């Protein structure tokens, strides 16, 4: 499995554990990549989550996990 795929899994699991907004800076510190890389990762993760009616929503002060209904 690629490092990028592993990072996507780590980010997704982290969001599942949180009940608050998470910043790209926080995720970049956790995964040792830039905030810009995290933003690209979130876009890719959202492409996959969209198929299941889920998404990670960018907010003014972070990113929030939200499910579609």
Beta strands, then each sheet from edge to edge (+ up, - down):
strand 1: 54-59
strand 2: 62-67
sheet 1: 1+ 2-
end
